[in-house]
Amino acid sequence: MTIDLADPDLYASTGGLTELRFLQERHPVYWNDLGDGAGFWALTRYADALKVYRSPRAFTSEQGIQVGQLTADRLPAAGKMLVLSDRGEHRRIKAVISRHLTPAALRALLPDVRGAARAAIGEFTDAGPFDFVTEVASRLTMAALGGLLGIDPEERGTVARWTETAFGSTTGPEAAVVSPAEVTTANTQLFVHFAGVLARRKKDPRPDLLSALANSRSAAGERLSDEEILFNVHLLLAGGHESTRQALTGCAVAFGEHPDQWRRLRADPSLVETAVEEVLRWSAPSLNVMRTATEDVEIDGTLVKEGQRVTIWNPIVNRDESAFPRAHTFDVGRTPNRHLTFGAGSHFCLGAWFAQQELRILIEELAVRVTRIEVTGGARRSRSNRTWGYDHLPARLLRYEGGHDAK
């Protein structure tokens, strides 16, 4: 059986879990041939994924971190973007950025996220089918990013569209394939826009991350160049809008498909924290994580040669029975839950806490207002080999069930 995990159509049709589960059971270290000598190793087991994450000297990030970035050349952002840097460069960039992404620094942004959640849920509860992706998930992520990056409210919709196009998404009911030219144009628009914002923040700082980075130094006195700031703003848009949007949408899918777990959560609000982690495990919005071997390494009896690519497939790694008992069961009370949705080791996602809080707020606000979440027909999965989830999700939020008001 030949499976091409690089084919975005695999995930647009069924999500690809059947194929990934087959590989996990039969070929956990699988060579995905791309022709002409190119290809990558696909890892589908939890222990193998951890080995890669915990071996940063043996596996570099600077030659791309996802299958969609396969290239023989050094990427322009290598050594400048946090996720595309290693060792000294990684520590230098992280020392500046991490100071501004702590819970203490981000907590002031949460009331705006909660306000956006309440407004969206209030608008669409008992209002008939609507697109959960655009009307709830995107609104929450842009409320969060708007406050973090100082994006003016009237510009947030435009920035969201540029970001979606830059990462190959087409949200809403109409499916469309984003061309390479459109991706390039959208990326350029984002860089030009935020370069202008950065220039203004240097002269007139505001209480946002761009202003902080423009005028910030690490404890060692180092500061980031304008190019490094812009590359890492791009990274924040990728994680904060694309990945988090998929996680928030995945919340609706999970509870729509498991109404018993939604009733359980509403009956016991103390389960919110474990429910957040289970949604993150279940939704796994970053489809794969790639590294390049810097030396020969053996993984589960297979020799990975220096220069070869290794990829970790999050949706199935997060469903490995050896790490998660009853792994294919959605359980809001699951504990422990050491999922790898945010990675592990030195490259653990700096935005993890913020994404967890957005998801927690969404669940809390839904729980006090909605008795049932229904996913109606016409959902469209993302046609992407980088993110995993939905670009369009018709849904209904119901306040009443069986004649009883919601708690």
N, C-alpha and C positions, 0 to 999 in steps of 0.2 A: 504494500500500500504506500503510494507516494503522496505526501502532504506538503504543500507549499505554504508555510506560515507567513511568508512575505506578501501573499496575495490578499489585498484588502477586501476583495469580494467574498472571501471565506467568512469574514466577520459581519459583513453587510447582510448575508443571507441568514445564518443561523447563530452567529456568535462564536462559532468555532470550538465550543467546549467539548463536543463529541470527539473531534480530532485530537484536541489537546489531552483529553482523558485517555485516548488510545495510546498516545505517545508516552504518557506517564506510566501506564501499565506495561507497555511492551518495549518502548525505546526511549527511556528517560534521558539519555544523552543522544540526541538525534541530529545527524548531519543534514541540514536543509540546503540542497544543491541549487545554486542559481545559474549554473552554466558557466562555461569558460573558466573553470577553476575557482569561481567565486562561490561563496556560501557562508553558512554560520552554524554553530552548534546550538541546539535548542535544549534548554534545561527545564524540566517540568516537575522536579522534586525539590522539596523544601530544603533538605540538607545540602544538596548541590548548590542551590541558590545562595545559601548562607556562606558556603565555602568561597564563592566568588566575591560576595560582598565583603568578607573578612580578609581578603587577600589583595589589598589595593596595590601592592608592589608588583604582583603577578598579573594584574588586570587593569589596564588603563582606561580612563573615560575620555581621553583627549581626541580619540578618533571616531567619536559618535557614541550616543547612548541609547539609540533606538534603531530598529530595523529600517525605519523610514529615512534614516540618515546615512545609510550605507554609502561609503565613498572611499576611494583609494587615497584621497588627498587629505591634508590637514584642514580641519574646518576653520573658517575665519574667527570663530569665537573660542577656539581652543586656547586654554590658558587664560582666558578673560572672563568666561562665564563660569559660575560656580560649579555646575554639573559637568562641564567640559574641561575641568582642571584637576590636577593631581598634586599631592604632596605639598611642596612649598607654595606654589601659586594658589592651590586650593585653600591652604591655611591663611594666606594673606588676604584673599578676597572674603573668606568667611569671617575673619576677625573684624572687618569693617561692617559687613551686612548684618551679621547675627545680632549685634548690639541693638538693632532697630526692629528685630522680629521676635522679641521676647514676649511672653504673655503680658508683662507689665506695660510694654510699649504698645501692644495691640488691643488691650482691653477696652480702651476708650472708643474703639471703632464698632464695638458690638451692638450698642443701642441702635445705630443706623441699620445694621443687618436685621435686628429683631423688628424694627419698624417696617422694613421692606417685606419681611416674612408675613407680618400681620396684615399688611395692606393687600398683598397678593392673595393670601388665603381668604381674607374677608371678601375680596372681589369675586373670587371664583367658586367659593363654596355654594353648593346647590344651584350653580349657574349653568349647568350643562357641560358637555365635553369642551375642553380647552387644551392647548399645548403646554404641558408641564415644563418642557425644556425652556421655551422662550418666556413664558408668563410667570414662572416661579424660579426655576433654577438660575437662569441668566440674570434675573433681577436681583437675586441675592448675591451672586458673585460680583456683579458690578457695583452693588452698594458697598461691598467689602473692599474691592479694589479701588473704587472711587475715593473712599476715605483714605486708604493706604497711600495711593499714588497722587492724590489731589486732582483727580479727573473731575472737571466741572460737570454738573448733572446733565447739561444739554449736550455734552460730548460723549457721554457714556455709551449710548446706543451705537454711535459710529465706531468707537474704540472696540466695542464688542464684536461688531461685524468684521472689522479689519482682523481682529484676533482669530475669529472663527475661520475666516478665509485663509489666513496665514498658516493655519494648522489643518487645512483641508476639509473643514466642516461646512455643511450647508444646513443650518437649522430651519425649522418651520416645515410645513406640509409638503413643499415642492422639493423633490430630490434633484440634485444636480451634481455633476462631477466637476470639481474645482481644477482648473487647468494649471500647469506649472507657471504659466505667465501670470495668472491671477494670484497665485501664492507669492510670487516674487513681488508683484505690485503691492500686495497687502503688507508684506514685511517691510517694504520701503516706506509705505505710508506710516506704519507704526514708528519706525526709527526717526523719520523726519518730524513727526508730530512730537514725540517725546524729547527729541533734541531741542526743539523750540521751547518746550516746557522747562527743560533743564536749564537752558540759558536764562530764562526769566526767573527761575528759582534762585539762581546764583545772585541776582541783583535784588530780588524781593522774596526772601524765604517765607515759606508757610509751614504750618505744622503737618508736613507730610513726608513720606520717605524720600522722594526726590530731593527735597530741600536738605534733608538730613545727610544724604549721601554726597550731595554737592559740597557740603561744608563740614564733612566728618573725616576724622582720622582714627586709625586703630590705636590701641594702647602703645604700640611701637612707633606711632607717629606716621604711619603709612596712610595714603589716601588712594581712592580709585580714580582712574582717568575717566574722561567723559565717555569714551568708547566702552570701558568696562561697566560703567553705570548703565548705559543704554542696553548692553547685552543682558545684564541681569534684570533690568526692568522687563525685557522680553521674556526672560525665564519666569518671572513672577506672573506675567499675563498667561503664559502657557499653563502653569500650575494653578494659579488662582482663578482663572476663568475656565479654560478647557477641562482640566482634570477635575476641579472641584464641581463644575457644572455637571459632569458625568456622575460624580458621586451623589450629588443631590437628586439628580434624576433617578439614579439607581435606588435611592431610598424609596421613591414612589413605586418603582417596579417591584422591589422586594416585598413591601407591605401590601401592594395590590395582589401579588401572587400568593401571599401568606397572611390572609386576614386573621387567622388564629393568633399569629404573633403580634398583630396590631392590637387585637383585643387584650392580649396578655400585657402588652406594654401600657395601654391606657388604664388597665386595672391596677398596675404597679409602676408608678412613675419612677421608682428607684432604679428601674432597669434602663433608663435613658442612656447612661454612660456606657453600659455594655452593648446596648443597641447600636450606638454610634460606631463602635469598633466592628460589630458584626456587619453593618452596612458597608463599611470600608473594606472589610475582608471580601464580602460578597460581590461588591461592584467593581473592585480592582480597576479603576479607570485608566491607569497607565498600562497598556496592554503588555508591553515588554520593556526590559532594560538590557542594554547591550554593553559589553566590555570587549576589549581587545587584549589578547594574551601577550605579555611582554617576555615570556619565557615558556618553555615546554611545561605543561601542568597535566597531571592525571586527575580526571574527575570520574568517579565511579567505575574505574577500570578502563576508561577511554583516554587516550592520549590527545590532549589539545595542544597543538603546536604553536610556537611563537608566531605571532602575526595573525592567527585565526580569531574570528569573532565568536563570542559566546553570548547567548541571549537567555534571559530569565523571563518566563511567561507567567505573569502575575495571576491571572484568573485561575489557572490550574495549580500553581504553587500554593496559592491560598486555599486550595481544596485537597491538599495532600493528607490522606488519612493518618499518616505517621506523625503529623504535627497537629492535626485537628480531628479528634474523634467525631464520627458522623459528619464528615467534612462537607458532604453535599446536602446537608440540612441547614436551613436558615434558622438560627436560634438566638433570640435577642438576649438571652441570659448567658451566652457562651463565655466561659472564663476558665483558664486563661485564654487569651486570644492574641497570639504573637504574629499577626499577619504581616506581610511584607509589602503592603500597599505603599508605604512611604519609604521603602528600601531598608537598608541596615548599614551599620558601620559609619565610616567618615562621611558618606554621602547621604545619610539620613536626611529627609526633606526638612528644610528649615521652616517651611510654611505649614508643617503638620498640625501644630496646635491651632492655628487660625482656621484651617479647613475643618478640624474636629469641632470647633465652636460653631461654625456656620451650620454644620450638619446637626449638631445638638439643638441649636435654636430652631431649625426647621422642624425637627421631630417634636420638640416641646410645643411649638405653636400649632402644629397640626393636631397633637394629642388633645389639646383642650378645646378644639373647635370641630373636629372631624371624627365621625364614628367609622367611616369606611372610605378607603381609597380604591378606586376602580380604574384599571387601565383598559380603555376601550380599543376597538379595532383601528388598524392603520398605523401602528407604531413603526418607525423606521430606524433600524440600527445604523450606526456610523460606518461608512465605507472607509475604513482607516486601518493601517497596520501599526498605528502608534497609540491611539486612544481606543477604549473599549466601552461601548455603551450605546446611547441613542441620540440622534439629532432631532427626532420628532416623537413625542409621546402624548397622544390624546388620552386625557384622563378626566375623571370626575371626583370631586370631593363632596362627600355626603355628610350633612350635619345630623340627620336622623336615621335610625335603623330600628325597625320594628315598632315605630311610634314613640320611641323614647328620645328625649333631648340628649345631646352630647354632654358628657361630664364637663 
